[in-house]
Amino acid sequence: MNNIKRIDLYIIRKFLGTFFFAIALIILIVIVFDLSEKIDDFIENQAPLYDIIFVYYLNFIPYFVNLFSPLFTFIAVIFFTSRLAFNSEIIAILSSGISFRRLLVPYIISAIFLAILSIYLSNFLIPRANENRLDFENTYVRSPSRFRERNIHMQINPGVFIYMESFNERTNIGQRFTLEKIDNGQLYYKLSANNIVWDTINEHWRIQNYFIREIDGLNEELSFGRRKDTVLDFTPENFMQSLREMETLNFMELQAQIDMERLKGSENIKFFLVEKHRRIAFPFATFVLTIIGVSLSSKKVRGGIGLHLGAGIALSFAFILFMQISSTFATNGNLAPSIAAWIPNIIFGILGVYLLKTAPK
């Protein structure tokens, strides 16, 4: 029993130690490349050294740790398990009466730890870190994105719809504005205006050259005006939100934004749904890739660690490719976001089951 616990601790220590060592190396390399790419922007925009280190790069690290987590989980498992197999340690463990399934236990424990870490990072820590990182980038690296949408259609409340031909975020002026209220499929109120202006000081809308129709059955009342100050249940931020800001929302905020996008009838909802399901499915990739890694590298083969690492890296990039392709089909096609997020796990999960059955027992 003590020997089994000792083996468990040995594998867990090797697994997590290799993972964190590998991820630390790649993060250092990524930071060096990122710094070399952005150093001119930092100097030109006079970014303070403190902000570069503690606002940008300190918040940069969790994002890339989580991004590379499945890849380096796989590589870590492949690397140290191949060494165990090459040194005949796997054979010795199995010969001592420990089954291959029992051998998987410390791997699964390590995978659970990394999956929980990934869930926490992607749903809670990274959104706050991304908020600081993106603010820094908007200030010192890139100009804030400009809103360029035209023909804006939106439901701001149940049965209340607005339309704008265009909106200029610099002047806060919308052209050809229409507001309609519908009850049980019947239009009972319609406001049309040449333009609508957002008053940033008083935080209300100014409607100019407007025309109002109020319909009650067969009766219709018309009114006109040159200017009307009013409070409407939306602000420019409701339709100007950048998809980049999706990265700054924690899980609860992301769900609230999905509900808002669904109410508005926004086409952007599929991006938010893909992000939501990806944050759930992504940590489970740790289990799938761990099982594949153990099954693939636990057999001693000619070519040793090099062959296993080559196969592992190829499978890792195939997994990432599947993730990108399925996400693209969800955002630009008709594939359901929930299916798109889980397809890579399902396909590679089947591969993992097959490799697990053919692994040395």
N, C-alpha and C positions, 0 to 999 in steps of 0.2 A: 504493500500500500504506500509506504514511504517512497519507494522507488518510482511509483506511478506519479505521485505528487511532485517528486523531484523532476521527472521528465516533463510534466505539465509546465512547471515554472521555468524550466530550461527553454522550452519551445516558445512560451509566451514572451520571455525576455528576449530571445533571438528575433522573434517576429516583430515586436514593437520597437526594439532597438534598431533593427535594420530599417524599418519603415521611417522612423523619425530621423535617423541619420541620412537616409536617401532624400527625404523631403527637405531637410535643412540644406543639403548641397544644391538641390535644384532651385530652391528659393534664392539662395545666394547668387546663383548664375542668372536667374531671371532678374533680380534686382540690378546686377551689373549691366545687363543688356538694356534694361529699362532706363537706368541712369544715363547710359551713353546716348540713348535716343532722345532723352528729354533735357539733358544738361543745358543745351542752348536756350530752351524755353525758360528754364529756371533762372539762368543768368539774365536773359533779356527782360523777364518780368520781375526780376529782383525778389525771387522767392526766398524768405528767411530760411537759414539752415535748420533752425529748430522745427519749423513747419515741414520741411522736406523729410526730416528724419522721423519726427513723432506724430505728425498729422497725416502725411502721405504714406511713407513706407511702413510705418507701424500698423496702419490700417490696410495696407496693401497685402501684408503677409497672410492674414486669415483667409482672404479671398482665394489666393493661389494655393494655400495649403488644402483647402476644401476642393478646389478645382482639380488638383493633381492627386487627390486622395485615392480614388479607385485604381488609377494607373500604378501608383507606387505601392499600394497594398499588394497588387498582383506581382510587381517586380520584387518586393521584399520577400513574399512567400516563395517565389520561384528561386530566388538567390540562395536563401539560407536552407531551404528544403533540398535543393540540388546538392549543396555541400554536405548535408546529412546523408543523402543517398550515395554521393561519391565516396564518402568516408565509411560506407557500409553501416552507418548508425541506424538507418531505417530498418535494414535487415535484422540488426541486433535487437531492436525494439520489438519487431514483429515476432522474432524467434523466441523472445522471452514470454510469449503468451498474450501480449497486448494486441487486440484486434485493430484493424485499420480504422474502423469507425471510432474506436476509443481513442486512437491516435489523433483523430480530428477534433476532439474536445477542446484542447488548448488553442487550436486554430480558431475554432468558433468563438471561444471566449474573447480572444483578441479581436476578432471581427466585430463582435457585439460592442466592444469598447470603442472601436473606430467608427462604427455606424452611429452610435449615440453621440460621439463627438461631432460627426458630420451633420447630424440633425440639429444639434445645438448651434453649430457654426452657421449653417445655411439659413436657419429660421430665426435666429435671435442675435447672435454676435455680428455676423457679416453685414446685415442690413444697416446697423448703426455705424459700423466701420466704413461701409460704402458711402454713407451719407457724408462723412468727413472727407473721404477720398475724392468723391465727385465734386464736392465744394472746392477742394484744393485744385483739382484739374480745371474746373471752370474759371478759377481765378488766375492761375499761373501757367496753365498748359494750353487750353483751348478756349475759344470764345463760347459763351453760353449759347445753346441751340436756339434758333429762331423758329417761331411757329409759322408754318407755311401751308396749312390745310385750307382748302376751299370747299364750298358746299357742305357746311357743317350741319348735320342732322343729329338731334339729341332729344331724348326723353328726360326731362328734369324731375318730374314727379309722375306718378301713375295717371295717365290720361292727359298729361301736359307736355307738349312737344314744341321745340324751337328749331328754326332754320336760319342760317346765315350764309350769304353767298361767299363772304370772306371776312377775316378778322386780322387787323394789323396790331401786333402786340406792342409795337413801339408807340403808337398813338392811342391804343386802346379803343379803336373805332371798328365796329362791325358794319358791313354793308348789306342792304336788302334783308332786313330782319323780319321774321314772322314768328308769332307765338300762337299756338292753337290749343284749345281745350276741348276734349272729346269725352263724352259720357255714353256708354253703351253703343259705341259706334257712330254716335251723332255729334256733329260739330255744333257747339253752342257759344263759342267765343273765338274770335280771331283778331289779332292785332298785327298790322303790317306797318313797317316804317322804312324810310329811305336809309337811315343809319341809326346805330345805337352806340352810346359812348359810356365807358366805365369810368366813373368818378372815383379816383384812387383815394382822395381825401375823405369824402363822405361815405365811400363804399356803397354807392348805389348806381343804378343805370339811368342815363338820360336818353330818352327816345325823341327823335327829331323827325318832323314831317310824317306824323303817324295817322293811321286810319283804323278804326275799331268797328267790328261787327259783333253784335250780341244777338243771338238767335234763341227764341223761345217758341218752339213749335212753328206756327205760321207767322208769328210776329218777329220782326227784325228791327233792331235799333242801330243806327249808324252815328258815329261821332268822329270828328276830325280835330287835329291840333298841330301846332308847329313844334311844341316842346312839352315833354312830360317827364318829371323825375319820379322814379318808382323803384321799389325794391323787388327784385325777381330772385327766385330760388336757385341761382347759379352765379358763378363768378368766372372770369377768364381762365382761372386755374383749372376749372372743371373740364375744359376741352383743350387746354394747352399742355397738359401733363405729358412729359417726355417718357417714352418707354424705358429710358435709362433709369428713371426714378423708381421703376419697378424693383430694382436691385436694392433700394433703400427701405423697403417695406418688410417688416417682420411677418410671421405667418398670419396673425390675426388681422393686421393691417392689409395684407395681400387679399385675404378673404373678403374684407370690407370693400376693397377696391373692385374686386370681381363682382360683388353685388351691385356696386355703383355702375360699373361698365355694362352689366346686364340690364339695369334699369334704363340706361341711356340708349341701349341698342347699339353699342359701339362695336365696330369690327375689331377693335384692339383687344377684345375680351379673350380671344384665343391665345394671345401672347401671355396674358396673365394666368390663364388656365394651364398652359404648358409649364410656366414657371412654378406654379403651385404643385402640380403633379411631379415635376422634376425634383423638387425639394424633398418629396416623400420617397420617390423611387431611387434617387441617386445614392442614398446611404445603403440601400439594400444591395446595390451592386457590389459592395464590400464582401457580402456573404458569397455571392455567385462567383466572383473572381478569386476569392480565397479557396473555395472548393476546387475550382478548375486548376488553380496554381498548385495545390497539394497533390491532386490526382496526376497532374502532368509531370511534376518534377520529383515524385517520390520513387521513381524507378531509375536505377543506375543504367545509363546508356552510354554508348560510344560517342564521344563529343562532350560529355560531362556538362558542366555548368554553362558553357558557352552555347551549346545547342538548346538547353532549356531556356536560357535568357533570350535567345533569338526568337524562339517560339512564343515565349511570354510577351515580349514587346510587340510582336506581330498581332497576337490576339488582343492586346490592350488597345492598339490603334484601331483594330477592327471594331472593338466595342465602342470606342469614341466615335468612329465613323457612323456606326448604326445609330448612335444617339443623335448625331447632327442630322442625318438623313430623316429620321422619324420626326424630329422636331420641325424640320423644314416642311414636311408633308402636313403636319398639324397646323402650322401658321400660314402656309400658302396653299394648302389643299383642303381636302375634306376628311382627313384622318382625325379621329377624336383625340383631344389632348391627353386624356387618361391612358388610352391605348399607346399613343406615341411615346409617352414617358416610360411605359413598362415593357415595350417590345424588346429592347436590348436585353433586359433582365430575363425575359421569357426565353428568348432564343439561346442566350448563353447559359441559362439555367438548364435547358435541355442538354446542351453540350456538356455541362458540368456533371449531370446525372450519368451520361454515357461514359465520361472519363472516370467517374467514381466507380462504376461497375467494372471497368477494365484495369483499374489500379491494382498494384500488387497487394495481396492479402496475407 
